[in-house]
Amino acid sequence: MMSPLSSPVLFHVGPIPVTQPVVTTWGIMAVLTVGAACISLSLTPEAPGRLQTFLELGVTALDRQIRETMRTEPAPYRSFVGTLFLFILVANWSSLVPGVQPPTAVLATDAALAITVFLAIIIFGVRSGGVRGYLRSFLWPSVVMIPLNLIGTVTRTFSLMVRLFGNVMAGVFIIGIVLSLAGLLVPVPLMALDLLTGAVQAYIFAILAMVFISGVLTRPALSATSQSIEKTGSRS
């Protein structure tokens, strides 16, 4: 079993080493992209089939979750949150393929996913209230919270990475140990549990991403705080 901090190099592209998690990640991206393109071509609004009905139910559930978590319309965030959840889900479940370790069991992959959420928070925050509106989000609920809010932007990114890495890597280790000691059939219940854990971890990661993004969206409390600060500045 590979170390979570160093992955075996499969081949080189010039001076750049390409590791197994990178190949698996690009393979998952290719499968999801091709699958989405093929499914899109078969969608018919006049006579939806079972697959289309299932997908529409999934999109409806995603929209409802975004509304309940972020308290906003889901359209601007549906693609990012849905893609994030689907990729992590498939990455976690890739452990079922013999000889494949899920890329989410490697610290570098989880760090990249956490950084993606970190950048999305900035992008959606600026898109919602502009640069000034995003910077004002660090004033909430008061000016004295600026240092803690700045530290929080880093620590929550780190917590996303560690949470996903720890849970996925623990499942990989447990199944590997039981498989080496007990044979092929005994770990089957553990593999089913690992599938459930992988789905739960993808869901939690997506939920936390929504919570963090909603924290920088324009809010009435932020407007009131900024107005009071501007009034204080004009009086002085």
TAFEN-V99253 format. One record per residue. N is the residue number from 1. RES is the residue in one letter. PHI is phi in radians with two decimals (* if undefined). NEAR is the number of other C-alpha atoms within 8 Angstrom. D_FIRST is the distance of its C-alpha to the first C-alpha in Angstrom with 1 decimal. Layout:
BEGIN
n:N res:RES phi:PHI near:NEAR d_first:D_FIRST
n:N res:RES phi:PHI near:NEAR d_first:D_FIRST
END
This chain:
BEGIN
n:1 res:M phi:* near:2 d_first:0.0
n:2 res:M phi:-1.26 near:6 d_first:3.8
n:3 res:S phi:-1.28 near:7 d_first:6.6
n:4 res:P phi:-1.20 near:8 d_first:9.1
n:5 res:L phi:-1.76 near:7 d_first:11.8
n:6 res:S phi:-2.47 near:6 d_first:10.9
n:7 res:S phi:-1.91 near:11 d_first:9.7
n:8 res:P phi:-1.17 near:7 d_first:10.1
n:9 res:V phi:-1.50 near:9 d_first:13.7
n:10 res:L phi:-1.53 near:8 d_first:14.8
n:11 res:F phi:-2.84 near:7 d_first:18.5
n:12 res:H phi:-2.11 near:9 d_first:21.3
n:13 res:V phi:-1.92 near:7 d_first:24.2
n:14 res:G phi:1.15 near:5 d_first:26.7
n:15 res:P phi:-1.50 near:5 d_first:25.4
n:16 res:I phi:-1.61 near:6 d_first:22.9
n:17 res:P phi:-1.37 near:10 d_first:19.2
n:18 res:V phi:-1.99 near:11 d_first:17.6
n:19 res:T phi:-1.66 near:11 d_first:13.9
n:20 res:Q phi:-1.10 near:10 d_first:11.9
n:21 res:P phi:-1.06 near:12 d_first:12.6
n:22 res:V phi:-1.16 near:9 d_first:16.2
n:23 res:V phi:-1.11 near:9 d_first:16.6
n:24 res:T phi:-1.11 near:11 d_first:15.4
n:25 res:T phi:-1.09 near:10 d_first:17.7
n:26 res:W phi:-1.17 near:8 d_first:20.6
n:27 res:G phi:-1.12 near:8 d_first:20.2
n:28 res:I phi:-1.12 near:11 d_first:20.5
n:29 res:M phi:-1.08 near:9 d_first:23.5
n:30 res:A phi:-1.15 near:8 d_first:25.1
n:31 res:V phi:-1.10 near:8 d_first:24.9
n:32 res:L phi:-1.14 near:9 d_first:26.3
n:33 res:T phi:-1.17 near:8 d_first:29.0
n:34 res:V phi:-1.13 near:8 d_first:30.1
n:35 res:G phi:-1.08 near:8 d_first:30.1
n:36 res:A phi:-1.12 near:8 d_first:32.1
n:37 res:A phi:-1.14 near:8 d_first:34.6
n:38 res:C phi:-1.16 near:8 d_first:35.1
n:39 res:I phi:-1.17 near:8 d_first:35.7
n:40 res:S phi:-1.07 near:7 d_first:38.0
n:41 res:L phi:-1.22 near:6 d_first:40.2
n:42 res:S phi:-1.68 near:6 d_first:40.6
n:43 res:L phi:-1.29 near:8 d_first:41.7
n:44 res:T phi:-2.34 near:6 d_first:45.4
n:45 res:P phi:-1.15 near:5 d_first:47.1
n:46 res:E phi:-1.27 near:4 d_first:50.0
n:47 res:A phi:-2.39 near:5 d_first:48.2
n:48 res:P phi:-1.19 near:10 d_first:44.6
n:49 res:G phi:-1.52 near:6 d_first:42.5
n:50 res:R phi:-1.16 near:6 d_first:40.0
n:51 res:L phi:-1.11 near:7 d_first:37.1
n:52 res:Q phi:-1.13 near:9 d_first:39.2
n:53 res:T phi:-1.10 near:9 d_first:40.4
n:54 res:F phi:-1.10 near:8 d_first:36.9
n:55 res:L phi:-1.15 near:8 d_first:35.9
n:56 res:E phi:-1.13 near:8 d_first:39.2
n:57 res:L phi:-1.12 near:8 d_first:38.5
n:58 res:G phi:-1.13 near:8 d_first:35.1
n:59 res:V phi:-1.15 near:8 d_first:36.8
n:60 res:T phi:-1.09 near:8 d_first:39.5
n:61 res:A phi:-1.13 near:8 d_first:37.1
n:62 res:L phi:-1.12 near:10 d_first:35.4
n:63 res:D phi:-1.07 near:11 d_first:38.9
n:64 res:R phi:-1.13 near:9 d_first:39.9
n:65 res:Q phi:-1.16 near:8 d_first:36.8
n:66 res:I phi:-1.12 near:15 d_first:37.6
n:67 res:R phi:-1.10 near:11 d_first:41.2
n:68 res:E phi:-1.24 near:7 d_first:40.5
n:69 res:T phi:-1.51 near:9 d_first:37.9
n:70 res:M phi:-1.74 near:10 d_first:39.5
n:71 res:R phi:0.99 near:8 d_first:43.1
n:72 res:T phi:-2.68 near:6 d_first:43.7
n:73 res:E phi:-1.22 near:7 d_first:43.9
n:74 res:P phi:-1.41 near:10 d_first:40.5
n:75 res:A phi:-0.94 near:7 d_first:41.4
n:76 res:P phi:-1.21 near:6 d_first:40.3
n:77 res:Y phi:-2.02 near:8 d_first:36.9
n:78 res:R phi:-1.07 near:11 d_first:36.1
n:79 res:S phi:-1.14 near:8 d_first:34.3
n:80 res:F phi:-1.16 near:7 d_first:32.0
n:81 res:V phi:-1.14 near:11 d_first:31.1
n:82 res:G phi:-1.12 near:9 d_first:30.7
n:83 res:T phi:-1.15 near:8 d_first:28.5
n:84 res:L phi:-1.06 near:9 d_first:26.3
n:85 res:F phi:-1.11 near:12 d_first:26.0
n:86 res:L phi:-1.15 near:9 d_first:25.4
n:87 res:F phi:-1.13 near:11 d_first:22.7
n:88 res:I phi:-1.12 near:10 d_first:20.7
n:89 res:L phi:-1.07 near:12 d_first:21.3
n:90 res:V phi:-1.16 near:9 d_first:20.2
n:91 res:A phi:-1.09 near:13 d_first:17.1
n:92 res:N phi:-1.13 near:14 d_first:16.1
n:93 res:W phi:-1.39 near:10 d_first:17.1
n:94 res:S phi:-1.17 near:10 d_first:15.2
n:95 res:S phi:-1.15 near:11 d_first:12.3
n:96 res:L phi:-1.24 near:7 d_first:14.9
n:97 res:V phi:-1.33 near:6 d_first:14.6
n:98 res:P phi:-1.02 near:5 d_first:12.7
n:99 res:G phi:1.44 near:4 d_first:9.8
n:100 res:V phi:-1.94 near:9 d_first:10.2
n:101 res:Q phi:-1.69 near:9 d_first:8.4
n:102 res:P phi:-1.03 near:13 d_first:11.6
n:103 res:P phi:-1.08 near:12 d_first:12.8
n:104 res:T phi:-1.28 near:14 d_first:14.2
n:105 res:A phi:-1.54 near:14 d_first:10.9
n:106 res:V phi:-1.94 near:15 d_first:11.3
n:107 res:L phi:-1.06 near:11 d_first:14.3
n:108 res:A phi:-1.11 near:7 d_first:16.2
n:109 res:T phi:-1.15 near:11 d_first:16.7
n:110 res:D phi:-1.14 near:15 d_first:17.9
n:111 res:A phi:-1.12 near:10 d_first:20.1
n:112 res:A phi:-1.13 near:8 d_first:21.6
n:113 res:L phi:-1.14 near:9 d_first:22.4
n:114 res:A phi:-1.14 near:12 d_first:24.0
n:115 res:I phi:-1.15 near:9 d_first:26.0
n:116 res:T phi:-1.05 near:8 d_first:27.1
n:117 res:V phi:-1.14 near:10 d_first:28.6
n:118 res:F phi:-1.02 near:10 d_first:30.1
n:119 res:L phi:-1.19 near:8 d_first:31.9
n:120 res:A phi:-1.13 near:9 d_first:32.9
n:121 res:I phi:-1.05 near:11 d_first:34.6
n:122 res:I phi:-1.16 near:10 d_first:36.6
n:123 res:I phi:-1.10 near:8 d_first:37.6
n:124 res:F phi:-1.19 near:11 d_first:38.7
n:125 res:G phi:-1.15 near:16 d_first:40.4
n:126 res:V phi:-1.18 near:12 d_first:42.4
n:127 res:R phi:-1.15 near:7 d_first:43.1
n:128 res:S phi:-1.35 near:10 d_first:44.5
n:129 res:G phi:-2.22 near:11 d_first:46.7
n:130 res:G phi:1.37 near:9 d_first:46.7
n:131 res:V phi:-1.10 near:8 d_first:45.5
n:132 res:R phi:-1.13 near:8 d_first:48.0
n:133 res:G phi:-1.12 near:12 d_first:47.0
n:134 res:Y phi:-1.17 near:16 d_first:43.4
n:135 res:L phi:-1.14 near:8 d_first:44.3
n:136 res:R phi:-1.19 near:10 d_first:46.6
n:137 res:S phi:-1.10 near:12 d_first:43.8
n:138 res:F phi:-1.34 near:11 d_first:42.8
n:139 res:L phi:-1.48 near:15 d_first:46.3
n:140 res:W phi:-1.46 near:12 d_first:45.6
n:141 res:P phi:-1.54 near:8 d_first:46.9
n:142 res:S phi:-2.66 near:8 d_first:48.8
n:143 res:V phi:-1.11 near:8 d_first:48.9
n:144 res:V phi:-1.18 near:6 d_first:47.6
n:145 res:M phi:-1.53 near:11 d_first:44.2
n:146 res:I phi:-0.98 near:11 d_first:43.5
n:147 res:P phi:-1.06 near:7 d_first:41.3
n:148 res:L phi:-1.17 near:7 d_first:39.3
n:149 res:N phi:-1.16 near:10 d_first:38.9
n:150 res:L phi:-1.16 near:9 d_first:37.7
n:151 res:I phi:-1.13 near:8 d_first:35.1
n:152 res:G phi:-1.10 near:8 d_first:34.1
n:153 res:T phi:-1.11 near:9 d_first:33.3
n:154 res:V phi:-1.50 near:8 d_first:30.6
n:155 res:T phi:-1.17 near:8 d_first:29.3
n:156 res:R phi:-1.24 near:8 d_first:29.0
n:157 res:T phi:-1.14 near:12 d_first:26.9
n:158 res:F phi:-1.12 near:10 d_first:24.6
n:159 res:S phi:-1.16 near:8 d_first:24.6
n:160 res:L phi:-1.05 near:12 d_first:23.7
n:161 res:M phi:-1.10 near:13 d_first:20.6
n:162 res:V phi:-1.18 near:9 d_first:19.5
n:163 res:R phi:-1.07 near:8 d_first:20.5
n:164 res:L phi:-1.17 near:12 d_first:18.5
n:165 res:F phi:-1.09 near:13 d_first:15.3
n:166 res:G phi:-1.10 near:9 d_first:15.6
n:167 res:N phi:-1.23 near:10 d_first:16.4
n:168 res:V phi:-1.21 near:13 d_first:13.9
n:169 res:M phi:-1.14 near:11 d_first:10.9
n:170 res:A phi:-1.10 near:8 d_first:12.5
n:171 res:G phi:-1.11 near:9 d_first:12.8
n:172 res:V phi:-1.11 near:11 d_first:9.2
n:173 res:F phi:-1.12 near:8 d_first:8.5
n:174 res:I phi:-1.10 near:8 d_first:11.7
n:175 res:I phi:-1.13 near:11 d_first:11.4
n:176 res:G phi:-1.11 near:8 d_first:8.2
n:177 res:I phi:-1.18 near:8 d_first:10.2
n:178 res:V phi:-1.12 near:11 d_first:13.4
n:179 res:L phi:-1.11 near:11 d_first:12.3
n:180 res:S phi:-1.27 near:7 d_first:11.5
n:181 res:L phi:-1.69 near:6 d_first:14.8
n:182 res:A phi:-2.00 near:9 d_first:17.1
n:183 res:G phi:1.70 near:9 d_first:16.7
n:184 res:L phi:-1.52 near:7 d_first:16.9
n:185 res:L phi:-1.50 near:6 d_first:19.9
n:186 res:V phi:-1.06 near:9 d_first:19.4
n:187 res:P phi:-1.26 near:12 d_first:16.6
n:188 res:V phi:-1.01 near:8 d_first:19.0
n:189 res:P phi:-1.04 near:7 d_first:20.8
n:190 res:L phi:-1.17 near:8 d_first:17.8
n:191 res:M phi:-1.16 near:10 d_first:16.8
n:192 res:A phi:-1.10 near:8 d_first:20.4
n:193 res:L phi:-1.14 near:8 d_first:20.2
n:194 res:D phi:-1.16 near:9 d_first:17.1
n:195 res:L phi:-1.09 near:10 d_first:19.3
n:196 res:L phi:-1.10 near:8 d_first:22.1
n:197 res:T phi:-1.10 near:10 d_first:20.1
n:198 res:G phi:-1.08 near:12 d_first:19.0
n:199 res:A phi:-1.18 near:10 d_first:22.7
n:200 res:V phi:-1.13 near:8 d_first:23.9
n:201 res:Q phi:-1.15 near:11 d_first:21.7
n:202 res:A phi:-1.11 near:12 d_first:23.0
n:203 res:Y phi:-1.13 near:9 d_first:26.4
n:204 res:I phi:-1.11 near:8 d_first:26.3
n:205 res:F phi:-1.06 near:11 d_first:25.1
n:206 res:A phi:-1.16 near:11 d_first:28.0
n:207 res:I phi:-1.11 near:9 d_first:30.4
n:208 res:L phi:-1.10 near:9 d_first:29.7
n:209 res:A phi:-1.07 near:10 d_first:30.1
n:210 res:M phi:-1.13 near:12 d_first:33.4
n:211 res:V phi:-1.10 near:10 d_first:34.6
n:212 res:F phi:-1.17 near:9 d_first:33.9
n:213 res:I phi:-1.16 near:13 d_first:35.6
n:214 res:S phi:-1.11 near:9 d_first:38.6
n:215 res:G phi:-1.20 near:7 d_first:39.0
n:216 res:V phi:-1.91 near:12 d_first:40.2
n:217 res:L phi:-1.33 near:12 d_first:42.4
n:218 res:T phi:-1.08 near:12 d_first:46.2
n:219 res:R phi:-2.29 near:6 d_first:47.5
n:220 res:P phi:-1.02 near:6 d_first:51.0
n:221 res:A phi:-1.10 near:8 d_first:50.1
n:222 res:L phi:-1.16 near:13 d_first:49.0
n:223 res:S phi:-1.10 near:9 d_first:52.2
n:224 res:A phi:-1.12 near:8 d_first:54.3
n:225 res:T phi:-1.12 near:12 d_first:52.6
n:226 res:S phi:-1.16 near:10 d_first:53.0
n:227 res:Q phi:-1.15 near:8 d_first:56.6
n:228 res:S phi:-1.14 near:8 d_first:57.4
n:229 res:I phi:-1.16 near:8 d_first:56.0
n:230 res:E phi:-1.15 near:8 d_first:58.0
n:231 res:K phi:-1.14 near:8 d_first:61.1
n:232 res:T phi:-1.09 near:8 d_first:60.7
n:233 res:G phi:-1.15 near:7 d_first:60.3
n:234 res:S phi:-1.23 near:6 d_first:63.4
n:235 res:R phi:-1.22 near:5 d_first:65.5
n:236 res:S phi:-1.29 near:4 d_first:64.6
END
